Amino acid sequence: MRRSEVLAEESIVCLQKALIHLREIWELIGIPEEQRLQRTEVVKKHIKDLLDRMIAEEESLRERLLKSISFCQKELSTLCNELQVKPFQEEKETTVLQLEKDLRTQVELLRKQKKERKQELNLLQEQDQELCEILCMPTYDVDSTSVPTLEELNLFRQHVATLRETKESRHEQFVSIKKQIILCMEELEHTPDTSFEKDIVCEDESAFCLSLENIATLQKLLQQLEIKKSKNEAECEGLRAQIQELWDRLQIPEEEREPVAAIMTGSKAKVRNALQLEVDRLEELKMQNIKQVIETIRVELAQFWDQCFYSKEQRQAFAPYYSEDYTENLLHLHDAEIIRLRNYYEVHKELFEGVQKWEESWKLFLEFERKASDPSRFTNRGGNLLKEEKERAKLQKTLPKLEEELKARIEKWEQEQSMAFMVNGQKFMEYVTEQWELHRLEKEKAKQERQLKNKRQTEAEMLYGSAPRTPSKRPGLTPNKPGKVRKSVITSMCSGKKTPRAARLRANKENMELNGSMLSGGYSGSTPLQHNCSIKSIASTYSEFSKDPSLSDSSTVGLQRELSKASRADATSRILNSTNIQS
């Protein structure tokens, strides 16, 4: 409970005690009940009047505070509008007394800001007036009756600062032009004959009005004097520029340019004649080598066509490229086209480089795919296989991301240019989709060819047996002795049992030798039996596993499936070979 509430309760208790004490006094005195009522009414009225006066005073205070708040709010609103600042934000759940204090404080602050702005405005106007009189310029247009905003004051400050800089600049310009005019007059032996010329040469610099008109008149006078001086110089400069352009166009080596360097300065008649002779010589040389110049430009054109991914139709659209009439007009057409292409490439360079990056990444991806299908890659020397697999996995992640980035940039480019972005005459994303589809078809074709090859090989082995392989010497494998082979053959013949394999071999006599020791497709008596699954065949199987999407997974299930197929084929081959030997 707040302290004020406690005091209020104590006041009520005191009043009750006082009334009880009065009643006790009245009883002791013996005042009748009717008089007690009257006296109680008097006490009540007295207390009520006292409280009413106190309440009235507090109400008056509240009204004054509310009026002050209202007045401050209005003045604050006016000041905020004049100063163009954000309106004052009253705090929520604040008392009337605190609100009045906050508003009054804010009003005083804004009044001070208003006064400071007005004072600064007056000071700036005085400075502006002074500078404008020197520069012969109109004063700054500003409303002096209103309160300037911070932005307006800042602009006014910048304007006055600009005027100061202009004054300094024009004064420096005046001094510089004056010196040049004096030098030109001395060189041309010209004496000032007009009042303006005399003012420039003879009068005090500080007395000269730095108006734009006077500066322009100064420049005009200087130009008139320089025209007489620099007529030959201008002609010589034109000849020098022409020579430089012809040097670059004809690719004249530096050693041939050095003798002419002596006449690349100066403007005397002797120098001008020498420059003209050099221009005539170079023009004649250009006409003699115009074919070479055009062909050089065409090489650069082809490079830009490649960088901009021009299609065949776009390249053929520039007909002068295929013309063999080597004239100066053809050279101008090539110059204009190379400038246009150079500017076009520079504007869209970032997009073209992105496409080029995708092309390089795509070629690298295809190269990794090609290596993945090569069985010899398993001869891993120095960890190259692991390195290639890491690079391939990284490329498989970055390539789609690059395509998405290019897609977004191309869509933005097409919206800005209102045209389709073409790569080799085809929309880029269609081109990308087509490349992926061609890659998928090639993989599918290779897969079918492998399956067909494996099927034919299996059929051949089932029919004729596996081809003999050079035995590898392993410990624990003892070769079959010829005597045992011959004994098993004799036993089979004596028993009278005829196997289907033996019947076929007798029917195919060209595959039997008369000594009975060798069968075509079988093993000799001295050749040990071996497994048909060699290291090469395993590598081929793993290569097919790595290329076939249906077999490529994170586990070795696909590899085990292929190895089990190879094992079954090997077991079948061993049975057939054993049958050959027994027969």
Helices and strands as residue ranges (DSSP letters): H 3-29, H 33-83, H 96-135, H 150-188, H 195-202, G 205-207, H 212-250, H 254-257, G 258-263, H 269-288, H 290-307, H 312-317, G 319-322, H 328-347, H 349-372, G 375-378, H 384-417, E 422-423, E 426-427, H 428-464, H 482-495, H 500-507, G 509-511, H 535-547, H 557-582
